[in-house]
Amino acid sequence: MSRYTVEVSVRLKPELSDIQGQAVHAALSEMGYAGVASVSTGRLYSLELEAASREEAERTAEEICAKILRNSVIETSTAVCVSEGQ
């Protein structure tokens, strides 16, 4: 078994309004950052997992996300293995 670092990104589903993102976008516009087209907010989790393969680590992270990290009614998530240790 190896240790893997998997990053899990959780965001609102695209069909839902991201009120925080809209507020940040408005503030950036007021600050003169007119080139920012849009802002979306979310959460990023970094998990260190013991697994037999990169794929297994990502599957485990997805299971964890579905059970506790994500509200599947309003959120989507992605899990990506970013490093492999010993």
C-alpha positions as YAML, in Angstrom:
chain: A
units: angstrom
residues:
- id: 1
  name: MET
  ca: [0.00, 0.00, 0.00]
- id: 2
  name: SER
  ca: [1.05, 3.55, -0.72]
- id: 3
  name: ARG
  ca: [-0.03, 6.87, 0.67]
- id: 4
  name: TYR
  ca: [-1.87, 9.18, -1.71]
- id: 5
  name: THR
  ca: [-2.96, 12.79, -1.38]
- id: 6
  name: VAL
  ca: [-6.38, 13.32, -2.94]
- id: 7
  name: GLU
  ca: [-7.91, 16.77, -3.28]
- id: 8
  name: VAL
  ca: [-11.70, 16.91, -3.17]
- id: 9
  name: SER
  ca: [-13.44, 20.00, -4.53]
- id: 10
  name: VAL
  ca: [-17.07, 20.61, -3.48]
- id: 11
  name: ARG
  ca: [-19.16, 23.24, -5.28]
- id: 12
  name: LEU
  ca: [-22.78, 24.21, -5.66]
- id: 13
  name: LYS
  ca: [-24.57, 22.61, -8.59]
- id: 14
  name: PRO
  ca: [-24.39, 24.92, -11.63]
- id: 15
  name: GLU
  ca: [-28.16, 25.49, -11.70]
- id: 16
  name: LEU
  ca: [-28.09, 27.01, -8.19]
- id: 17
  name: SER
  ca: [-27.25, 30.65, -7.44]
- id: 18
  name: ASP
  ca: [-23.90, 31.13, -5.74]
- id: 19
  name: ILE
  ca: [-24.74, 34.11, -3.54]
- id: 20
  name: GLN
  ca: [-21.24, 34.25, -2.03]
- id: 21
  name: GLY
  ca: [-19.65, 34.14, -5.46]
- id: 22
  name: GLN
  ca: [-21.92, 36.94, -6.65]
- id: 23
  name: ALA
  ca: [-21.00, 39.06, -3.62]
- id: 24
  name: VAL
  ca: [-17.28, 38.52, -4.21]
- id: 25
  name: HIS
  ca: [-17.73, 39.34, -7.91]
- id: 26
  name: ALA
  ca: [-19.54, 42.59, -7.05]
- id: 27
  name: ALA
  ca: [-16.83, 43.56, -4.55]
- id: 28
  name: LEU
  ca: [-14.08, 42.86, -7.10]
- id: 29
  name: SER
  ca: [-15.88, 45.00, -9.67]
- id: 30
  name: GLU
  ca: [-16.14, 47.85, -7.15]
- id: 31
  name: MET
  ca: [-12.41, 47.50, -6.45]
- id: 32
  name: GLY
  ca: [-11.65, 48.00, -10.14]
- id: 33
  name: TYR
  ca: [-11.17, 44.39, -11.21]
- id: 34
  name: ALA
  ca: [-13.49, 44.71, -14.21]
- id: 35
  name: GLY
  ca: [-11.86, 41.79, -16.03]
- id: 36
  name: VAL
  ca: [-13.24, 39.18, -13.62]
- id: 37
  name: ALA
  ca: [-16.12, 37.57, -15.54]
- id: 38
  name: SER
  ca: [-17.50, 35.46, -12.70]
- id: 39
  name: VAL
  ca: [-16.67, 33.97, -9.31]
- id: 40
  name: SER
  ca: [-17.76, 30.66, -7.85]
- id: 41
  name: THR
  ca: [-17.15, 29.51, -4.31]
- id: 42
  name: GLY
  ca: [-16.67, 26.08, -2.83]
- id: 43
  name: ARG
  ca: [-14.64, 24.01, -0.42]
- id: 44
  name: LEU
  ca: [-11.38, 22.12, -0.92]
- id: 45
  name: TYR
  ca: [-10.45, 19.09, 1.18]
- id: 46
  name: SER
  ca: [-7.06, 17.42, 1.10]
- id: 47
  name: LEU
  ca: [-7.15, 13.76, 2.15]
- id: 48
  name: GLU
  ca: [-4.13, 11.53, 2.77]
- id: 49
  name: LEU
  ca: [-5.19, 7.95, 2.11]
- id: 50
  name: GLU
  ca: [-3.53, 4.55, 2.26]
- id: 51
  name: ALA
  ca: [-4.50, 2.61, -0.87]
- id: 52
  name: ALA
  ca: [-3.26, -0.03, -3.29]
- id: 53
  name: SER
  ca: [-3.56, 2.27, -6.31]
- id: 54
  name: ARG
  ca: [-4.26, 5.82, -7.39]
- id: 55
  name: GLU
  ca: [-7.68, 4.73, -8.65]
- id: 56
  name: GLU
  ca: [-8.55, 3.12, -5.31]
- id: 57
  name: ALA
  ca: [-7.54, 6.30, -3.47]
- id: 58
  name: GLU
  ca: [-9.79, 8.39, -5.71]
- id: 59
  name: ARG
  ca: [-12.69, 5.94, -5.31]
- id: 60
  name: THR
  ca: [-12.31, 6.02, -1.53]
- id: 61
  name: ALA
  ca: [-12.25, 9.82, -1.55]
- id: 62
  name: GLU
  ca: [-15.43, 9.86, -3.67]
- id: 63
  name: GLU
  ca: [-17.13, 7.50, -1.18]
- id: 64
  name: ILE
  ca: [-16.09, 9.72, 1.73]
- id: 65
  name: CYS
  ca: [-17.37, 12.74, -0.12]
- id: 66
  name: ALA
  ca: [-20.74, 11.13, -0.86]
- id: 67
  name: LYS
  ca: [-21.17, 10.07, 2.78]
- id: 68
  name: ILE
  ca: [-20.04, 13.17, 4.67]
- id: 69
  name: LEU
  ca: [-18.35, 16.00, 2.72]
- id: 70
  name: ARG
  ca: [-21.02, 16.80, 0.11]
- id: 71
  name: ASN
  ca: [-24.73, 17.53, 0.27]
- id: 72
  name: SER
  ca: [-25.71, 15.70, -2.93]
- id: 73
  name: VAL
  ca: [-28.99, 17.64, -3.20]
- id: 74
  name: ILE
  ca: [-27.22, 20.95, -3.84]
- id: 75
  name: GLU
  ca: [-23.52, 20.17, -4.39]
- id: 76
  name: THR
  ca: [-21.22, 18.36, -6.81]
- id: 77
  name: SER
  ca: [-17.71, 17.13, -6.13]
- id: 78
  name: THR
  ca: [-14.57, 15.93, -7.85]
- id: 79
  name: ALA
  ca: [-11.69, 13.93, -6.39]
- id: 80
  name: VAL
  ca: [-8.24, 14.09, -7.96]
- id: 81
  name: CYS
  ca: [-5.10, 12.35, -6.75]
- id: 82
  name: VAL
  ca: [-2.37, 15.01, -6.62]
- id: 83
  name: SER
  ca: [0.55, 13.03, -5.18]
- id: 84
  name: GLU
  ca: [1.76, 9.59, -4.29]
- id: 85
  name: GLY
  ca: [4.08, 8.91, -1.40]
- id: 86
  name: GLN
  ca: [5.56, 5.75, 0.04]
...
